[in-house]
């Protein structure tokens, strides 16, 4: 466990996260965190962020295409 000090930051107060924590959590400058107070604990979580289409495609190494799917023979009144 590590400790941080609360410091003044303009009209607010803030803490600083070490590079090690940023790396472990996969955080970068300007990322958003959700904060929750539970009894005497402050819980910070990475906020959910929708991925862009390009980011999703990178997960498949750009090896997926809508053209690769075989929908089978027409069974109704589909338009071709």
C-alpha positions as CSV (number, residue, x, y, z in Angstrom):
1,X,0.0,0.0,0.0
2,X,1.2,3.5,-0.7
3,X,0.2,6.8,0.6
4,X,-0.5,10.2,-1.0
5,X,-1.0,13.7,0.4
6,X,-4.0,15.9,-0.2
7,X,-2.8,19.2,-1.7
8,X,-4.5,22.4,-2.7
9,X,-5.3,22.7,-6.4
10,X,-6.8,26.1,-7.1
11,X,-10.1,26.3,-5.1
12,X,-10.1,22.5,-4.8
13,X,-8.0,19.8,-3.3
14,X,-6.4,16.9,-5.1
15,X,-4.1,13.9,-4.9
16,X,-1.5,12.8,-7.4
17,X,-1.2,9.3,-8.8
18,X,2.2,7.8,-9.4
19,X,3.3,6.7,-12.8
20,X,3.4,3.1,-11.5
21,X,-0.3,3.3,-10.5
22,X,-1.2,4.9,-13.9
23,X,0.6,2.1,-15.7
24,X,-1.0,-0.6,-13.7
25,X,-4.5,0.8,-14.2
26,X,-3.8,1.6,-17.9
27,X,-4.7,5.3,-17.2
28,X,-3.6,8.3,-19.2
29,X,-3.9,12.1,-18.7
30,X,-7.5,13.3,-19.1
31,X,-9.0,9.8,-18.5
32,X,-12.2,9.9,-16.4
33,X,-12.6,8.1,-13.1
34,X,-15.8,7.2,-11.2
35,X,-15.6,8.0,-7.5
36,X,-17.6,6.3,-4.7
37,X,-17.5,6.9,-1.0
38,X,-18.3,3.8,1.1
39,X,-18.1,4.2,4.9
40,X,-14.5,5.5,5.4
41,X,-13.2,4.5,1.9
42,X,-12.8,6.4,-1.3
43,X,-13.1,4.1,-4.3
44,X,-11.8,5.2,-7.8
45,X,-12.7,3.2,-10.9
46,X,-12.0,3.7,-14.5
47,X,-15.2,5.1,-16.1
48,X,-16.8,3.0,-18.8
49,X,-16.0,4.3,-22.3
50,X,-17.4,3.0,-25.5
51,X,-14.8,1.9,-28.0
52,X,-14.8,3.3,-31.5
53,X,-15.3,1.0,-34.4
54,X,-11.6,1.3,-35.3
55,X,-10.6,0.3,-31.7
56,X,-12.9,-2.7,-31.9
57,X,-11.5,-3.7,-35.3
58,X,-7.9,-3.6,-33.9
59,X,-9.0,-6.3,-31.3
60,X,-9.6,-8.6,-34.3
61,X,-6.4,-7.5,-36.0
62,X,-8.5,-6.1,-38.9
63,X,-9.3,-9.7,-40.0
64,X,-13.1,-9.5,-39.8
65,X,-15.5,-8.3,-42.4
66,X,-19.2,-8.2,-42.8
67,X,-18.6,-9.7,-46.3
68,X,-17.1,-12.9,-44.7
69,X,-20.4,-14.0,-43.2
70,X,-22.6,-16.5,-45.1
71,X,-26.2,-15.7,-44.4
72,X,-27.4,-18.8,-46.3
73,X,-30.0,-19.1,-49.0
74,X,-32.9,-16.6,-49.1
75,X,-35.9,-18.0,-47.2
76,X,-38.4,-15.2,-47.5
77,X,-38.9,-12.0,-49.4
78,X,-35.4,-10.6,-48.8
79,X,-34.2,-7.9,-51.2
80,X,-30.9,-8.6,-53.0
